[in-house]
Amino acid sequence: MTDCNTYKVQKGDTLSEIGEWFHVPWKELQRLNDIENPDVIVPGQRLRLSDDDSVCRTYTVRSGDTLSEIGERFHVRWKPLAHYNGILDPDVIRTGQTLCIPLG
C-alpha cells in the first residue's frame, strides 16, 4: 500500500511547490519535518505531509487508464501528477499501481 502522508523529495523540489501541490502551507511542512532551513531539502528525503493523513487520497490504476484521464477525473494536471508520484515516463503506468492524489 502506498503511504500518501509522506512524500519523497525529488531533484528540483522546493517546500513551497510541494506544499502547493498537496495544499499544505510550506511553513507547516517545515514544522512537521523539523526543517531548520526551508531552502534546504534533498532528493530522497521523506517529508511528512500532515498530522492526520488528510492531504491525499489513493487511486489504483485500472486497465486502460491514462494519467491525463486520471488527472481530469480528479481535477489535477497530469504533469505534476506524474512528478509527485515519481513517474518518469507518463505514458507508462501499470494496472494496480497506486497513485497519491491531493485533496482539495
N, C-alpha and C positions, 0 to 999 in steps of 0.2 A: 504494500500500500504506500502511496506517495504521501509524504508529510507536507501539506500545503501551509503549515505555520512556520516553516523555515525556508530560507532562500539561500542558495549557493551563489556567492558573488562571482561574476564573470568579468573578464577583461573589459575595461571601459565603463563599468558601472559606477554610479555615484549614489550616495544615500538619497539625494533628492529625487533622482529618476526612479529608483526602486520604490521610494515612498509614493511617488505619483502613480506608478502602475498599480500598487497594492492599496492605494487610498489610505496611507498611513503617513502622518507628518514625519519628515526626516528627523526632527528632534526626538520624536517618540522612538524611532529606530535606534537613534544614538543612545537614548536612555535604556531601552530594553536590552541592548547588547553591550552596555558599559564601554562605549567607544569614546575615548578621550578626545581624539581629533576627528571630526566628522569628514575631513578631507582625506583621511587615510583608511581605506578599506582595500583588501587584497583579494585577487582571484582565489577561489577555493574556500574563502572564509564563509562560515554559515551564520546567517542572521536570523534571529527570531523576529517574527513579524507582528506578533500580538501576545497579550497575556491570556487571551481566551479563545484562540482558534477561530476568530470571526472575520478574517480578511479574505478568505478564498473558499471556493468550492472545488471539488474534483469532478472531472469528466473523464469517462472511459471511452476511448476512441472505438467507434464501430466500423464495421466493414463499409467501405465507400465514402467515409468521412474525408474531408479536406480541412486544412487549417482555416482557409478563408470561410468555409461554411460554418465551422465551429465558431469562429470569430463573429460572424453575422448573427448566429443563434444567441450568443451571449453578449452582443454589443461591445465587442473589443476588436482592436485591429489585429490582423494576423501576424504582422512582423514582430510586434512586441510579444505576442502570444508565443511565437516560436522562440524568441530570445529568452524570455523569462522561464521557459520550460527546457532550456538547453538543447533545443532542436537546431542542429547545424544545417540540415537540408529541409526546408519547409515542404518539399514535395514528398518527403519520406516520413510518414507517421505509420505506426503499426496498430492493427486491431488489438485491443486490450491494453494499449498504452494509456497511462493515467496522466492527465494534464491538470495543472492548477490554474484556475481562472479566478481573477479578482472579483470580489463582490462590490457592488456599488456602481 
